[in-house]
């Protein structure tokens, strides 16, 4: 079965989080960044990063996994979610085109 794609939105605790995170929150976000980097490295994440929206920064990741259940487990295991700092939403996505997609 081909891999499925999911849009993951990481929702911070407040709109100003990117500007006013404290030292403890920044340490948790370092763990979050390490988690996403590792998952990117092994191919479960196609792209990820912060979205600098006018009403507040949030995180985005495009996941490439076997199922929605796997995408949810991925989000639940994010260190920032486990710590109770961030929340997340998962939505199915159809990747129509992506660099490298046709090369696999």
C-alpha positions as CSV (number, residue, x, y, z in Angstrom):
1,X,0.0,0.0,0.0
2,X,1.4,3.4,-0.9
3,X,2.2,5.9,1.8
4,X,-0.4,8.4,2.7
5,X,0.1,12.1,3.4
6,X,-1.1,14.2,6.3
7,X,-0.9,17.9,7.0
8,X,0.0,18.4,10.7
9,X,-0.5,21.8,12.3
10,X,1.3,22.3,15.6
11,X,-0.6,24.8,17.7
12,X,1.4,26.8,20.2
13,X,0.0,27.8,23.6
14,X,-0.4,31.5,22.6
15,X,-0.2,33.6,19.5
16,X,2.9,35.4,20.8
17,X,4.8,32.2,21.7
18,X,7.5,32.7,19.0
19,X,8.4,36.1,20.5
20,X,8.0,35.4,24.3
21,X,8.8,31.7,25.0
22,X,10.6,31.3,28.2
23,X,13.7,29.2,28.8
24,X,11.8,26.0,29.8
25,X,9.5,26.3,26.7
26,X,12.6,26.9,24.5
27,X,14.2,23.7,25.9
28,X,11.0,21.7,25.0
29,X,11.0,23.2,21.6
30,X,14.6,22.1,21.1
31,X,13.4,18.6,21.8
32,X,10.5,19.1,19.3
33,X,13.0,20.3,16.6
34,X,15.2,17.3,17.2
35,X,12.2,14.9,17.0
36,X,11.1,16.4,13.7
37,X,14.6,16.5,12.3
38,X,15.1,12.8,13.0
39,X,11.7,11.9,11.5
40,X,12.6,14.0,8.4
41,X,15.9,12.2,8.2
42,X,14.2,8.7,8.1
43,X,11.5,9.9,5.6
44,X,8.4,10.2,7.7
45,X,8.3,13.9,7.3
46,X,8.5,15.5,3.8
47,X,8.8,19.1,5.0
48,X,8.3,21.0,8.2
49,X,8.9,24.4,9.8
50,X,7.2,27.4,11.3
51,X,4.5,29.4,9.5
52,X,4.9,33.1,10.2
53,X,1.2,34.0,10.0
54,X,0.0,37.5,10.9
55,X,-2.2,36.2,13.7
56,X,0.6,34.1,15.3
57,X,3.2,31.6,14.3
58,X,2.4,27.9,14.2
59,X,4.2,24.8,13.0
60,X,3.5,22.8,9.9
61,X,4.7,19.3,8.9
62,X,3.7,17.2,5.9
63,X,3.9,13.6,7.0
64,X,4.3,10.5,4.8
65,X,3.0,7.5,6.8
66,X,1.0,4.3,6.4
67,X,-2.2,5.6,8.1
68,X,-4.0,8.3,9.9
69,X,-3.5,6.3,13.1
70,X,0.3,6.5,12.5
71,X,0.0,10.2,11.9
72,X,-1.8,10.7,15.1
73,X,0.7,8.6,17.1
74,X,3.4,10.7,15.5
75,X,1.8,13.9,16.8
76,X,1.1,12.5,20.2
77,X,4.7,11.6,20.6
78,X,6.0,15.0,19.7
79,X,7.9,16.1,22.9
80,X,6.2,19.5,22.9
81,X,2.8,17.7,22.9
82,X,3.9,15.2,25.5
83,X,4.9,18.1,27.7
84,X,1.5,19.7,27.4
85,X,3.0,22.8,25.7
86,X,1.5,22.4,22.1
87,X,-1.5,20.8,20.6
88,X,-1.8,19.5,17.0
89,X,-4.3,18.9,14.3
90,X,-4.0,16.2,11.5
91,X,-5.7,16.4,8.1
92,X,-5.4,14.0,5.2
93,X,-3.7,15.5,2.2
94,X,-3.2,14.6,-1.4
95,X,0.3,15.5,-2.5
96,X,0.0,16.3,-6.2
97,X,3.5,17.3,-6.7
98,X,6.7,17.6,-4.7
99,X,10.4,17.9,-5.5
100,X,11.8,14.4,-5.5
101,X,8.4,12.7,-5.5
102,X,8.7,11.3,-9.0
103,X,12.3,10.3,-8.5
104,X,11.5,7.6,-5.9
